[in-house]
Amino acid sequence: MKNSKIVIVGLVVIVALGAVYITLNKPNSIKSSTSAPEVQNPLKTQTVDEIGLTFSYPRDFSYRKEIGDNLGQLHTVAFYVEKGDPQKPDYQLYGLFLADKQSSITDLEKSKTEMDKNTIKEASIGGFKGIEGLILGPKTRYITLVLKDGHLFSVSTFPPTLENKAITDSIISSLSFK
């Protein structure tokens, strides 16, 4: 009887050690994959045919365009990329191309007078050079201005938060002209 108790205790110890061993060496139930998961493109692509501009913006933002003309003569091409209430958006990018006015570097220099001097720096959009800065006043906003084929093209950000500027910088990096 003493031997049978030893055998039973021995079997219990062996079963317990086996259970511990299996638990510690059990393969993870989460399968890992060497290929990246398929991600849907989180961006929309938009083309503004009137000025040959293409860009990408977040899918959950809205887009609208306004054309200013007089009897078929193009004056301005404006577009908006927005998020939130249209009357008071959380984010708004406003693009404006002045088609009916020849511009020069002098016009870029004049734009600097409205900007916070500490924020002015060189910038480019789609390979065209210009400036960017924070315009102060009743319509405070970040703005990037470039000369495209002798015409001013600007992209403004409102409200002028650093987070919104980062979104605009991302959109600007996708802008390309034909």
N, C-alpha and C positions, 0 to 999 in steps of 0.2 A: 504494500500500500504506500509505503514511503517512496518507492521508486515511481509509482504512478503519479504521485503529487509532483515529483521532480520533472517528470515527462510533461505533465500538463503545464507547469510553470514555464518550462523550456519552450513548449509550443506557443504559449501566450507571448513570451518575449520575442520569439522568432516572427510571429504574425505582426506584433507591434512594430518591430524594426523594419519588417517588409513594408508595412503601411507607410511609415515615415519615409523610407527610401523612395517608394512610388510617388508619394506626395511631393517630395522635394525635386524629383527628376521628371515630373509630369510635364509633357510638352505644353507650351502656352496655347490656349484655345484661340487666341487672336492670330489669324493668319497674316503673315507679312507678305507684301508683294514687292517685287523688284521694279515693277513698272509704275510710273506716276499715275495717279487717278486722273480720269478725264475731267477737265474743268471747262465749263461753258465760258465763252468769252464774256467778261463782265462789261465790255465796252460796245457802244454803238459807233458806227462810222457815218459821217455826214459829209456831203459835198455841197459847196456853195458855187454852183455853176457860173454865176455871173462874174465871179472873180477867180475862178479856177482853184478854189481852196478846198482841201479835204482834211478832216481831223476826226479824232475819236474822243468820246466822252462817256462817263458812266451811264449804264443802262437805266438807272432809276432817276435820271435827270430828264427834263424836257427840252425840246429845241423848237425855236420858231425864227422865222426870217421876215424882214421888212425891206421892201425895195422902194426907194424914192426915185421917181422919174417924172419927167414933164414931156408929155406927148412922145413917149418912147425914148427920150434922151435920159440915160441913166445918171442920176445925181449921187445917190448913196446906196450902199448895200449894208444893211445892219442885220445882225443875228444875235440871238440870246440862247444861252444854255442855263437852265435854272433848276432849282430844287426848292420845294416848299411852296407856300402860299404865293401866287403870282403878285398879289398886292404888297406883300412884305416877305420876299424870298429869304430863305436861310442862306442861299448861294445864288449868285448871278454873275455870269460872264457875259459881257456885252462887246461884240465885235463890230467895228465900223470901218468901212472903206469909203473914202471920199473920191468918187469917180470923176466928178466934174471940176475938181480944183487941182491944178498943178502945185506941187509942194517941193520944198527943198530942205537942206540941212538947217537953214535959217528957221524954218517952221518947227523943226525938232528943238532947236535952241530956245525958241519962244515958249515951248511947252514946259521947259524946265522952271520957268518963273512961278508956276503954280504948284510946283512940287516941293516937298520937304527936302532940303539940300542934302541931308544925311542919308536919304534913301535912293538918290539918283545914281544909276550905273548903266553901263552899256548892256544892250540886249540884242537878241535877234529872233526873228520869226521866219521859219521856212527859208533860212539863208539870207534874209534881208536884215540889214543892220539898223539899229536904232537905240532907244533908251527906255528905261523903266524907272518908276518911282511912285511915291505916295502923293497924290494930289490932296491938298488940304482945303477945307472950306465947307460950304453947305452940302456939297456932293462929294465928300471924302471917299476916295477909292484908290486902289492900286491900278496903275496903267502901264501898258507896254505899247510904245509907238515905234513904227518902222516906216521907212520909205520903200514903197513897192512900185517900181516903174514910174517914179515921179509923183506918186500919190500917197497920202498918209493912210496907214492902216493901223488901227488901235484895238487893243483888247483890254477891257477894264474889268475889275473884280469888285463886287459889292456883296455884302458888307466887307469892309477891308480888314478881315482877320487873317492871322498867319495861316490858319487851317485852310481858309478859302483861297489864299494866295498859292498855297501848295497844290490845291486842286487845279487852279488856273495854270500854274507852271507845268503841271503834267499834261494838260490839254494843249498848251502852247508847244510843248515838245513834240506833239503828234501832228502839228499843222504843217501842211506842205502845199505849195503852189505848183500848178502844172506849168 
